[in-house]
């Protein structure tokens, strides 16, 4: 006799073993979360109204409200540093060198190629230069424009490409002030060889530079360029890995787009990441130059060094009796990976250990305590604090710290670490979505070089899910009412309002598809063939549309699948009649409809035993 049997599956994805062995669980999915144990689709995202896209993929992003209540966004890419103001995106990249030159351009009639002469320019292809105080020459106007360098003709000449062709051929024409941007960083992992290993005066060993035409050693690894951003009051301190520290004053930016972040010239010359300590307000550098009296602030680079400025003084890095500036070298690791503020302390990760840094006042300023070993973090942004507990992605495991280091039980651990591109661990980016009590890690998968997938852990309901997405940074909703992300697409790189209320489509009304699939289930431990002829779904849908459901059967776990007809389910669907047989089955619920919000409840199947063969 056919009987209705109810199927409720355990929340989250469970795939540490096989799809057959995980019976009673959800096994796979994309763009879903669980609420009260039931799966539902994620809300969508919208492109923020910006006048232009930006260069490069964002590596760090910060949102805050300034003293006037204006909501602000600053983010850094390997190419530039940007600030969003309303619907405008402004380039605030630090300018590191400026020189005023005369008779410095060359053109060819009908060509958009312009030769720029600057003796010993020390530039490389892809660097940017801003031209000011420039008069037009041969129908070419450079005034106020930023150009990427397209080729290096010699140590004294580089070329750019302009939008309008010159109307005459000429050399040694025009004059301008060349304002060179902070040199462009790396977006892919590479190993430099010989003369190709970085450019003239490039930082090779973080403290030394090499002369023109001098080869570097082979196999020098160039890590992906990172940014670390933090607030100094309502202003911003910024560091691009390997550079010194920069400062952007909100109040000085009265002419949008014309005020660039300025170098803190007295800061260490090479820093891997920064953070501002809470309450006591010290600017802290992680992986940086040791203090040297003869060099004032910048001695030998030490990747395990923590160094901080005087209290409330971002410019004074000199340890002295009348300052609180200082430094400490950590142990248990080869380099500091990153740091994050947490409850009562700052957590610091090396590639092998976790340390806490707590303010204790004079004479030591900070106390350093090793909290764990063999628990290093994969990248500078792979850790996050959630309600006073710190979570991070390590090399093969997820961890949390709430007084002691714990390996986080994970029902998708093997799947994630088999999927992630380990060459790009440093691009992993952690964020929180407090609306849903979620911690999210964005990561590059397979052979991908940019983040294209995510894994989410809900520490309140204790479940894991994963899926596909193109975001590279992720910030919680405190400032803008929804999470803010940056993403890399074929249409250009943009900032997104992620999961605003009642939005269930992608940018530009693209469909945001979603699905969830169960593990296999059977009757009588697979000893009997199941015969199924009716399904009674339990679901909620908003904004119309439809969801799809299909049931797939197999005779054996490794046998070919037999797919039952895929059913369309609308708000009018009460039941679906069908006929299917198999020893085991699984159910898949999916949605490809724009604007549809769906939530799955329970499933009742009419089934009976149908013999043993």
C-alpha positions as CSV (number, residue, x, y, z in Angstrom):
1,X,0.0,0.0,0.0
2,X,1.3,3.4,-0.9
3,X,1.8,5.7,2.1
4,X,2.8,9.3,2.5
5,X,6.3,9.6,4.1
6,X,7.6,12.9,5.4
7,X,11.2,13.9,4.7
8,X,13.0,16.5,6.7
9,X,16.6,17.1,6.1
10,X,19.3,18.3,8.5
11,X,20.1,22.0,8.1
12,X,23.3,23.1,6.3
13,X,25.3,21.2,3.8
14,X,26.9,17.9,4.9
15,X,29.3,16.4,2.5
16,X,32.3,15.1,4.4
17,X,31.6,11.6,3.0
18,X,29.5,10.4,0.0
19,X,26.0,11.5,-1.1
20,X,24.6,8.1,-0.1
21,X,26.3,8.1,3.3
22,X,25.0,11.5,4.2
23,X,21.4,10.3,4.3
24,X,19.0,12.6,6.1
25,X,21.0,15.8,5.2
26,X,21.2,18.4,2.5
27,X,24.3,17.6,0.4
28,X,24.8,20.4,-2.1
29,X,23.5,23.8,-3.1
30,X,24.1,27.3,-4.2
31,X,23.0,30.7,-2.9
32,X,20.9,29.4,-0.1
33,X,20.9,29.8,3.7
34,X,18.8,28.1,6.4
35,X,16.3,29.8,8.7
36,X,14.8,27.8,11.5
37,X,16.3,24.7,9.8
38,X,14.7,25.3,6.4
39,X,16.5,26.4,3.2
40,X,15.7,29.6,1.5
41,X,17.4,31.6,-1.3
42,X,19.7,34.5,-0.7
43,X,18.5,37.9,-1.6
44,X,20.1,39.6,-4.6
45,X,22.5,42.5,-5.2
46,X,22.4,45.8,-6.9
47,X,25.2,47.8,-8.5
48,X,25.6,51.1,-6.6
49,X,24.9,54.1,-8.7
50,X,28.4,55.1,-9.8
51,X,29.6,57.2,-12.7
52,X,32.4,54.8,-13.5
53,X,33.9,51.4,-12.8
54,X,37.3,51.1,-11.2
55,X,40.7,49.7,-12.1
56,X,41.8,46.4,-10.5
57,X,40.0,44.1,-8.0
58,X,39.5,45.4,-4.5
59,X,41.7,43.9,-1.8
60,X,40.3,45.7,1.2
61,X,37.2,47.9,1.8
62,X,36.1,50.1,4.8
63,X,32.8,51.8,5.4
64,X,32.2,54.5,8.1
65,X,30.3,57.7,8.8
66,X,32.3,60.9,9.2
67,X,31.6,63.6,11.8
68,X,28.9,65.2,9.6
69,X,27.0,61.9,9.3
70,X,28.1,61.3,5.7
71,X,28.4,57.6,4.9
72,X,31.7,56.8,3.1
73,X,33.5,54.0,1.4
74,X,37.2,53.7,0.7
75,X,38.8,50.7,-0.9
76,X,42.2,49.7,-2.5
77,X,43.1,47.7,-5.5
78,X,46.5,46.7,-6.8
79,X,46.2,49.7,-9.2
80,X,44.7,52.5,-7.1
81,X,43.0,53.7,-3.9
82,X,39.4,54.9,-4.3
83,X,36.8,56.8,-2.3
84,X,33.1,56.8,-3.1
85,X,31.2,60.0,-2.5
86,X,27.5,59.8,-3.5
87,X,27.3,58.5,-7.0
88,X,30.9,59.5,-7.8
89,X,34.0,57.4,-7.5
90,X,37.2,59.4,-6.8
91,X,40.8,58.4,-7.3
92,X,42.7,59.2,-4.1
93,X,45.8,57.1,-4.9
94,X,49.0,58.4,-3.2
95,X,51.3,60.4,-5.4
96,X,54.9,59.4,-4.5
97,X,56.9,61.6,-6.8
98,X,56.4,64.8,-8.7
99,X,58.7,66.5,-11.2
100,X,58.1,69.6,-13.5
101,X,59.7,69.2,-16.9
102,X,59.9,71.2,-20.2
103,X,60.4,70.0,-23.8
104,X,59.4,66.6,-22.6
105,X,56.9,65.1,-25.1
106,X,57.1,63.5,-28.5
107,X,54.3,62.8,-31.0
108,X,53.7,61.3,-34.4
109,X,51.0,62.8,-36.7
110,X,47.9,60.6,-36.6
111,X,49.1,58.6,-33.7
112,X,47.7,58.4,-30.1
113,X,51.1,57.3,-28.8
114,X,52.9,60.0,-26.8
115,X,56.5,59.7,-25.7
116,X,57.3,61.2,-22.3
117,X,60.9,62.1,-21.4
118,X,62.0,62.0,-17.7
119,X,65.6,61.0,-17.0
120,X,65.8,58.0,-14.7
121,X,62.0,57.8,-14.3
122,X,62.2,54.4,-12.6
123,X,58.7,53.4,-13.9
124,X,57.3,50.2,-15.2
125,X,54.4,49.3,-17.6
126,X,51.1,49.6,-15.8
127,X,52.1,52.4,-13.4
128,X,50.0,55.6,-13.5
129,X,51.0,59.2,-14.0
130,X,48.9,62.3,-13.6
131,X,49.8,65.4,-15.7
132,X,49.2,68.9,-14.3
133,X,50.3,72.3,-15.4
134,X,50.3,71.0,-18.9
135,X,49.7,73.1,-22.0
136,X,48.3,71.5,-25.1
137,X,50.8,70.5,-27.8
138,X,50.2,69.2,-31.4
139,X,46.4,68.9,-30.5
140,X,47.2,66.7,-27.5
141,X,45.9,67.9,-24.1
142,X,47.1,66.0,-21.0
143,X,46.0,68.5,-18.3
144,X,44.4,66.9,-15.3
145,X,44.3,63.4,-16.8
146,X,45.7,60.1,-15.4
147,X,47.3,57.6,-17.8
148,X,48.7,54.2,-17.5
149,X,52.2,53.7,-18.8
150,X,52.0,51.5,-21.9
151,X,55.6,50.8,-22.6
152,X,59.2,51.6,-21.4
153,X,61.3,52.9,-24.3
154,X,64.4,53.4,-22.1
155,X,65.5,54.5,-18.7
156,X,64.6,58.0,-19.7
157,X,61.5,57.6,-21.8
158,X,58.1,55.9,-21.4
159,X,55.0,56.1,-23.5
160,X,51.3,56.6,-22.9
161,X,48.2,56.3,-25.1
162,X,45.8,59.3,-25.4
163,X,42.3,59.4,-26.7
164,X,42.8,61.8,-29.6
165,X,45.6,61.5,-32.2
166,X,48.3,64.2,-32.6
167,X,48.0,66.5,-35.6
168,X,51.7,66.9,-36.1
169,X,55.0,65.1,-35.6
170,X,57.3,66.6,-33.0
171,X,59.9,66.0,-30.4
172,X,60.9,67.9,-27.3
173,X,57.6,69.7,-27.2
174,X,55.3,70.7,-24.4
175,X,55.8,71.0,-20.6
176,X,54.1,69.5,-17.6
177,X,54.3,68.4,-14.0
178,X,54.5,64.6,-13.9
179,X,52.9,63.2,-10.7
180,X,53.7,59.6,-10.4
181,X,51.2,57.3,-8.5
182,X,52.2,54.7,-6.1
183,X,53.6,52.0,-8.4
184,X,51.0,49.4,-9.5
185,X,51.1,46.2,-7.5
186,X,50.5,42.5,-8.4
187,X,47.1,40.8,-8.9
188,X,48.6,37.4,-9.7
189,X,51.2,35.3,-8.0
190,X,54.5,35.4,-9.9
191,X,58.2,34.6,-9.5
192,X,60.6,37.2,-10.9
193,X,63.7,36.0,-12.7
194,X,67.0,37.9,-13.2
195,X,66.6,41.3,-14.7
196,X,62.9,40.9,-14.9
197,X,62.5,40.6,-11.1
198,X,60.9,44.0,-10.3
199,X,61.9,47.3,-11.7
200,X,64.7,49.7,-11.0
201,X,64.6,50.9,-7.4
202,X,61.9,48.2,-6.7
203,X,61.7,46.9,-3.2
204,X,63.2,43.4,-3.3
205,X,64.1,42.6,0.3
206,X,61.8,45.1,1.8
207,X,64.6,47.3,2.9
208,X,67.1,47.3,0.0
209,X,66.8,48.6,-3.5
210,X,68.9,47.6,-6.5
211,X,70.6,49.9,-9.0
212,X,69.8,50.2,-12.6
213,X,70.9,47.3,-14.8
214,X,71.7,45.2,-11.7
215,X,70.1,41.7,-11.8
216,X,68.1,40.4,-8.9
217,X,68.3,36.8,-7.7
218,X,66.2,34.2,-9.5
219,X,62.9,33.0,-8.1
220,X,62.0,36.0,-6.0
221,X,58.2,35.5,-5.2
222,X,55.9,38.5,-5.8
223,X,52.9,38.1,-3.6
224,X,49.5,39.5,-4.5
225,X,49.4,43.1,-3.5
226,X,47.2,43.8,-0.5
227,X,45.7,46.9,1.2
228,X,44.9,47.4,4.8
229,X,42.6,50.3,5.8
230,X,41.5,51.7,9.1
231,X,40.0,54.8,10.7
232,X,42.1,57.5,12.4
233,X,39.1,59.3,13.9
234,X,37.0,60.2,10.9
235,X,40.0,60.0,8.6
236,X,41.7,57.0,7.0
237,X,45.1,55.5,7.4
238,X,46.1,53.1,4.6
239,X,48.9,50.8,3.7
240,X,49.6,48.9,0.5
241,X,51.7,45.9,1.4
242,X,55.4,46.7,1.0
243,X,54.9,50.4,1.1
244,X,55.0,53.0,3.9
245,X,51.7,54.3,5.5
246,X,49.4,56.9,4.0
247,X,46.8,59.3,5.5
248,X,43.6,60.6,3.9
249,X,42.0,63.6,5.6
250,X,38.2,63.7,5.0
251,X,38.1,67.5,5.7
252,X,40.8,68.3,3.2
253,X,38.8,66.6,0.4
254,X,36.6,69.7,-0.2
255,X,37.5,69.5,-3.9
256,X,36.4,65.9,-4.7
257,X,38.8,63.9,-6.7
258,X,41.7,66.4,-6.3
259,X,43.0,65.4,-2.9
260,X,45.1,62.2,-2.8
261,X,46.2,60.2,0.3
262,X,49.4,61.7,1.6
263,X,52.5,59.7,2.8
264,X,53.2,59.7,6.5
265,X,56.9,60.3,5.7
266,X,58.1,59.3,9.2
267,X,56.4,55.9,9.2
268,X,58.5,52.8,8.4
269,X,59.3,52.6,4.7
270,X,58.0,49.0,4.2
271,X,55.0,47.7,6.0
272,X,52.9,44.6,5.3
273,X,49.7,45.6,7.1
274,X,48.4,48.1,9.7
275,X,45.8,48.5,12.4
276,X,44.8,51.2,14.8
277,X,44.5,50.0,18.4
278,X,41.1,50.8,20.1
279,X,40.8,53.3,22.9
280,X,44.5,54.0,23.3
281,X,44.9,54.8,19.6
282,X,48.3,53.6,18.5
283,X,49.0,53.1,14.8
284,X,50.4,49.6,14.5
285,X,52.5,48.1,11.7
286,X,52.8,44.3,11.2
287,X,55.8,43.0,9.3
288,X,58.0,46.1,9.0
289,X,61.4,47.8,9.5
290,X,63.1,47.6,12.9
291,X,63.9,51.0,14.5
292,X,67.4,52.1,13.7
293,X,68.9,55.3,15.3
294,X,71.0,56.1,12.3
295,X,68.1,55.7,9.9
296,X,65.6,57.4,12.3
297,X,62.8,54.9,11.8
298,X,63.6,52.4,9.1
299,X,66.2,49.8,9.7
300,X,66.2,46.1,8.6
301,X,62.9,44.7,7.5
302,X,61.6,42.0,9.8
303,X,58.5,40.1,8.7
304,X,57.8,39.0,12.4
305,X,58.0,42.5,13.8
306,X,55.1,44.4,15.4
307,X,55.9,48.1,15.7
308,X,53.7,51.0,16.9
309,X,53.7,54.8,16.9
310,X,53.4,57.1,19.9
311,X,49.9,57.3,21.4
312,X,47.6,59.6,19.4
313,X,50.5,60.5,17.1
314,X,50.6,58.6,13.8
315,X,53.8,60.4,12.8
316,X,56.1,59.6,15.7
317,X,57.6,56.1,15.6
318,X,60.7,56.8,17.7
319,X,60.9,54.8,21.0
320,X,61.9,57.2,23.7
321,X,61.4,58.0,27.4
322,X,58.7,60.6,26.4
323,X,56.8,58.4,23.9
324,X,54.9,55.2,23.9
325,X,56.3,54.1,20.6
326,X,57.9,50.6,20.5
327,X,58.3,47.3,18.8
328,X,58.3,43.5,19.6
329,X,59.5,40.6,17.5
330,X,57.1,37.6,17.6
331,X,58.2,34.0,17.4
332,X,56.6,30.7,16.0
333,X,56.3,31.5,12.3
334,X,58.2,33.0,9.4
335,X,56.0,36.1,8.9
336,X,53.0,37.9,10.3
337,X,50.0,37.3,8.1
338,X,47.4,39.7,9.5
339,X,45.7,41.2,12.6
340,X,42.2,41.9,13.8
341,X,40.7,43.8,16.7
342,X,38.6,41.6,19.1
343,X,37.3,41.8,22.6
344,X,40.0,43.3,25.0
345,X,42.9,42.6,22.6
346,X,44.2,42.5,19.1
347,X,44.6,39.1,17.5
348,X,47.8,38.7,15.4
349,X,48.4,35.7,13.2
350,X,51.7,34.4,11.8
351,X,51.7,31.7,9.2
352,X,51.8,29.2,12.1
353,X,50.5,30.8,15.3
354,X,48.0,33.1,17.0
355,X,49.1,35.9,19.4
356,X,47.1,38.5,21.4
357,X,48.3,42.1,21.9
358,X,46.7,43.9,24.8
359,X,47.2,47.5,26.0
360,X,48.7,47.6,29.5
361,X,50.1,51.1,29.6
362,X,53.6,52.2,30.7
363,X,56.3,51.1,30.7
364,X,55.7,48.2,28.2
365,X,52.6,49.7,26.5
366,X,51.4,46.3,25.1
367,X,51.5,42.7,26.4
368,X,52.0,39.9,23.9
369,X,50.7,36.4,24.6
370,X,50.9,33.4,22.4
371,X,47.4,31.9,22.2
372,X,48.0,28.9,19.9
373,X,50.4,27.1,17.5
374,X,49.8,25.2,14.3
375,X,46.8,27.5,13.6
376,X,48.2,30.1,11.2
377,X,45.9,32.1,8.9
378,X,46.0,31.8,5.1
379,X,45.7,35.5,4.2
380,X,45.7,39.0,5.8
381,X,41.9,39.3,5.5
382,X,40.9,35.7,6.3
383,X,40.0,36.4,9.9
384,X,37.0,38.2,11.4
385,X,35.5,39.0,14.8
386,X,31.9,38.1,15.5
387,X,30.4,39.0,18.9
388,X,33.8,38.9,20.6
389,X,34.8,35.6,19.1
390,X,37.4,35.5,16.3
391,X,37.0,33.1,13.4
392,X,39.6,32.4,10.6
393,X,40.5,30.2,7.8
394,X,43.7,28.3,8.4
395,X,45.7,25.9,6.2
396,X,43.3,23.0,6.0
397,X,41.0,23.9,8.9
398,X,38.7,26.6,10.2
399,X,39.4,28.0,13.7
400,X,37.8,30.1,16.4
401,X,39.3,31.8,19.4
402,X,37.3,32.9,22.5
403,X,40.0,32.4,25.1
404,X,41.5,29.3,23.6
405,X,42.1,28.2,20.0
406,X,39.6,25.6,18.8
407,X,39.4,23.8,15.5
408,X,35.9,24.6,14.2
409,X,33.9,21.5,13.3
410,X,33.0,21.8,9.6
411,X,30.6,19.6,7.6
412,X,32.1,20.9,4.3
413,X,35.8,21.1,5.2
414,X,37.1,18.6,2.7
415,X,35.0,20.0,-0.1
416,X,36.2,23.6,0.5
417,X,39.9,22.8,0.9
418,X,39.9,20.5,-2.2
419,X,38.1,23.3,-4.1
420,X,40.2,26.4,-3.1
421,X,43.1,27.6,-5.3
422,X,45.9,27.4,-2.7
423,X,48.2,29.6,-4.8
424,X,45.8,32.4,-4.0
425,X,45.1,31.8,-0.3
426,X,46.1,35.5,0.3
427,X,42.9,36.6,-1.6
428,X,40.6,34.9,0.9
429,X,38.4,37.6,2.4
430,X,36.3,37.2,5.6
431,X,33.2,39.2,6.4
432,X,30.1,39.1,8.5
433,X,26.4,39.4,7.8
434,X,24.9,40.2,11.2
435,X,21.3,40.2,9.9
436,X,21.6,36.4,9.5
437,X,24.4,35.7,12.0
438,X,26.7,34.6,9.2
439,X,30.4,34.6,8.8
440,X,31.4,34.4,5.1
441,X,34.8,33.6,3.5
442,X,35.2,34.6,-0.2
443,X,37.8,32.5,-2.0
444,X,39.2,31.7,-5.5
445,X,38.4,28.1,-6.6
446,X,40.0,25.6,-9.0
447,X,42.3,27.5,-11.3
448,X,40.7,30.8,-10.7
449,X,42.8,33.8,-9.7
450,X,39.9,35.9,-8.3
451,X,37.3,35.1,-5.6
452,X,34.4,33.3,-7.3
453,X,33.0,31.2,-4.5
454,X,32.1,31.6,-0.8
455,X,31.6,29.4,2.3
456,X,29.3,30.6,5.1
457,X,29.3,29.5,8.8
458,X,26.4,30.3,11.0
459,X,27.7,30.1,14.6
460,X,24.3,30.6,16.2
461,X,22.5,27.8,14.3
462,X,25.8,25.9,13.7
463,X,25.6,25.0,10.1
464,X,27.7,25.5,6.9
465,X,26.7,26.3,3.3
466,X,28.7,27.4,0.2
467,X,28.1,28.7,-3.3
468,X,29.2,30.8,-6.2
469,X,29.6,34.6,-6.3
470,X,32.0,37.1,-7.8
471,X,32.7,39.3,-4.7
472,X,36.2,40.1,-3.6
473,X,35.5,42.1,-0.4
474,X,32.6,42.1,2.1
475,X,31.6,44.5,4.8
476,X,28.6,44.3,7.2
477,X,25.6,46.5,7.2
478,X,26.2,49.0,10.0
479,X,26.7,52.0,7.8
480,X,24.5,51.4,4.7
481,X,21.8,49.1,6.0
482,X,22.9,46.2,3.9
483,X,26.2,44.5,3.3
484,X,28.6,46.3,0.9
485,X,30.7,44.3,-1.5
486,X,33.0,44.8,-4.5
487,X,33.0,42.5,-7.4
488,X,34.9,41.6,-10.6
489,X,32.7,41.0,-13.8
490,X,33.2,41.1,-17.5
491,X,31.2,44.4,-17.5
492,X,33.6,46.1,-15.2
493,X,34.5,46.2,-11.5
494,X,31.9,47.7,-9.2
495,X,30.6,48.3,-5.7
496,X,27.4,46.5,-4.8
497,X,24.6,46.8,-2.3
498,X,24.4,43.1,-1.3
499,X,21.1,41.6,-0.1
500,X,19.0,44.8,0.2
501,X,15.5,44.0,1.5
502,X,13.2,42.6,-1.2
503,X,15.8,42.3,-3.9
504,X,16.1,38.8,-5.3
505,X,17.8,39.4,-8.6
506,X,21.3,40.2,-9.6
507,X,22.6,43.5,-11.0
508,X,20.8,44.8,-14.1
509,X,18.0,42.3,-13.5
510,X,20.2,39.3,-14.1
511,X,18.7,36.1,-12.7
512,X,20.1,35.0,-9.4
513,X,19.7,31.3,-9.6
514,X,19.7,29.1,-6.5
515,X,19.3,25.4,-5.6
516,X,19.5,22.9,-2.8
517,X,19.9,19.1,-3.2
518,X,19.5,16.4,-0.6
519,X,21.6,13.4,0.1
520,X,20.3,10.1,-1.1
521,X,17.5,8.4,0.9
522,X,16.1,4.9,0.7
523,X,13.7,2.4,2.4
524,X,14.7,-0.7,4.3
525,X,18.4,0.3,4.0
526,X,18.2,-0.1,0.2
527,X,17.1,-3.7,0.4
528,X,13.8,-2.9,-1.3
529,X,12.9,-1.0,-4.5
530,X,10.9,2.2,-3.9
531,X,7.9,3.0,-6.0
532,X,6.9,6.7,-5.8
533,X,3.8,8.2,-7.5
534,X,3.0,11.5,-5.7
535,X,4.8,14.4,-4.1
536,X,3.2,17.0,-1.8
537,X,5.5,19.9,-1.4
538,X,5.6,22.4,1.5
539,X,6.9,25.8,0.5
540,X,6.6,29.6,0.5
541,X,7.0,31.9,-2.5
542,X,6.9,35.6,-2.7
543,X,6.6,37.8,-5.7
544,X,5.2,35.1,-7.9
545,X,7.5,33.1,-10.1
546,X,8.1,29.4,-9.7
547,X,10.5,26.9,-8.3
548,X,11.5,23.6,-9.8
549,X,11.7,20.3,-8.1
550,X,13.1,17.0,-9.5
551,X,13.5,13.6,-8.0
552,X,16.5,11.5,-9.2
553,X,16.6,7.7,-8.6
554,X,19.3,5.1,-8.7
555,X,19.5,1.4,-8.4
556,X,22.9,1.5,-6.7
557,X,25.1,4.4,-5.3
558,X,27.5,4.2,-8.3
559,X,24.9,3.3,-10.9
560,X,23.7,5.8,-13.5
561,X,20.9,8.1,-12.4
562,X,17.4,8.1,-13.7
563,X,15.9,11.6,-13.6
564,X,12.2,11.9,-13.1
565,X,10.5,14.7,-14.9
566,X,11.3,18.1,-13.4
567,X,8.2,19.7,-11.9
568,X,7.4,23.4,-11.9
569,X,5.9,24.5,-8.6
570,X,3.9,27.7,-8.3
571,X,1.7,29.1,-5.6
572,X,-1.1,27.1,-7.0
573,X,0.6,23.7,-6.8
574,X,-0.9,21.4,-4.2
575,X,0.5,18.0,-5.4
576,X,2.2,16.5,-8.3
577,X,1.5,12.9,-9.6
578,X,4.3,11.0,-11.2
579,X,5.7,7.4,-11.4
580,X,9.3,6.5,-10.5
581,X,11.2,3.5,-9.1
582,X,14.6,3.0,-7.5
583,X,16.5,1.8,-4.5
584,X,17.5,5.3,-3.6
585,X,16.5,8.8,-4.5
586,X,17.3,12.4,-3.9
587,X,15.4,15.6,-4.3
588,X,16.5,18.9,-5.8
589,X,14.8,22.3,-5.4
590,X,15.9,25.2,-7.6
591,X,14.8,28.6,-8.8
592,X,15.8,30.5,-11.9
593,X,13.0,33.1,-11.8
594,X,13.8,36.8,-11.4
595,X,12.5,38.4,-8.2
596,X,11.3,35.1,-6.6
597,X,11.8,34.6,-2.9
598,X,11.4,31.0,-1.9
599,X,11.6,29.0,1.2
600,X,11.4,25.2,1.4
601,X,9.6,23.4,4.3
602,X,9.0,19.7,4.3
603,X,8.5,17.0,1.7
604,X,5.9,14.3,1.6
605,X,6.3,11.4,-0.9
606,X,3.8,8.7,-1.6
607,X,5.9,5.6,-1.8
608,X,5.8,1.9,-1.1
609,X,8.1,-1.1,-1.3
610,X,8.2,-2.6,-4.8
611,X,10.2,-5.8,-4.4
612,X,13.9,-6.5,-4.1
613,X,14.9,-6.3,-7.7
